[in-house]
Amino acid sequence: MRADWPELSDLLLDVDPETLARRPVKRAAVNAVLEKHGMRVGRRVVDAIPGADVLDPDAVDGVLLRSHTELQRLSFEFQNGVRLLQLLRPLLNVLRSSETERPLRIVDIGCGLGFVVRWLAAYGELGDDVELLGCDFNPALIRLAQKLTEEEGLRCQFRVTNAFTLERRAHVFLSTGVLHHFRGDDLGRFFQRQAQAGAKALLHCDIKASWAAPLGSWIFHQARMREPLARHDGVLSAVRAHPAAVMVAAARAHGRPLVYSVFDGAWSPLPILRSLNTLVGLDPSLAEPFVSALGKSKARLGALT
Ligand SMILES: C[S@@+](CC[C@H](N)C(=O)[O-])C[C@H]1O[C@@H](n2cnc3c(N)ncnc32)[C@H](O)[C@@H]1O
């Protein structure tokens, strides 16, 4: 596997980011990409999806739903809710002093089944002045996220929409497992759109790039995942994970006026113990109060510049 290989989940769903219309996905077009990169395992996964010239959209939804359901195991085991909460709590306290607008809006970009948003709504105790919104292009994932929210009686919302074209600004953008999907110019645009949208803070949690990440991911996926696409994309995600320096350079080049650093981004001799890291972006006026609100954890955040 190589970092320039595309993930199958990105090839199988094609949604217009402006109109949100789902476009048909031609089998020949997908196969041409897989062939170009020599992705033989990926080809077998796609061959198993029904549909002649066009991949059957219901079958694709089934594969993506099962894969994201399995992906929640990873979010659960790696405590993604707790992980973001330890940064969100101090951040919200700082925002409460600096922002007059209420509610404080937190938007999860590419929320999938919304594990993190639902976890924060269930256990985060973020306060009544906080709004939690998960956004994704995939209607099947959002339908299930919304259904689970209703079943659990949670105070959060999910929407099929482009997270960058919301009618009201997000104070905080966050994501989990999304950053590595954006590469090159798209990564720069990802940060540019959030800064232009007037966000005060960004928290983007993703796999920490290291020699151990692909091996660790392979072991985890063999043990805990059964859906072929989930296994394929899970290991490829670890290969595609951005090194901290790449994330920060793209953010600083395109995402001003915010300042940036990485939480848990420091090199470690045993990277298996720190398998995720979080890119932190902050309005410059929040940097000093946020670092001080982090308390002991501030040692885990690099310099914000
Ligand atoms: C890897 S998946 C999400 C994983 C999910 N965060 C989790 O942890 O389970 C990436 C998702 O990002 C969504 N996405 C990408 N760009 C987006 C945007 N601008 N607005 C909303 N969703 C977006 C895609 O539709 C896709 O479902």
The ligand as a Gaussian input file, in Angstrom:
#p B3LYP/6-31G(d) Opt

LIG

0 1
 C      -13.640000       8.599000       7.011000
 S      -15.238000       9.151000       6.844000
 C      -15.746000       9.688000       8.428000
 C      -15.317000       8.961000       9.623000
 C      -15.972000       9.444000      10.889000
 N      -15.519000      10.772000      11.265000
 C      -15.678000       8.468000      12.007000
 O      -14.806000       8.765000      12.830000
 O      -16.312000       7.425000      12.030000
 C      -15.052000      10.711000       6.033000
 C      -16.397000      11.368000       5.726000
 O      -16.175000      12.750000       5.457000
 C      -17.265000      13.206000       4.685000
 N      -16.916000      14.562000       4.208000
 C      -15.817000      14.948000       3.518000
 N      -15.838000      16.274000       3.299000
 C      -16.954000      16.765000       3.900000
 C      -17.539000      18.075000       4.014000
 N      -16.976000      19.157000       3.480000
 N      -18.696000      18.197000       4.696000
 C      -19.300000      17.112000       5.249000
 N      -18.791000      15.854000       5.152000
 C      -17.644000      15.682000       4.483000
 C      -17.456000      12.090000       3.661000
 O      -18.781000      12.054000       3.189000
 C      -17.121000      10.833000       4.500000
 O      -18.279000      10.135000       4.909000

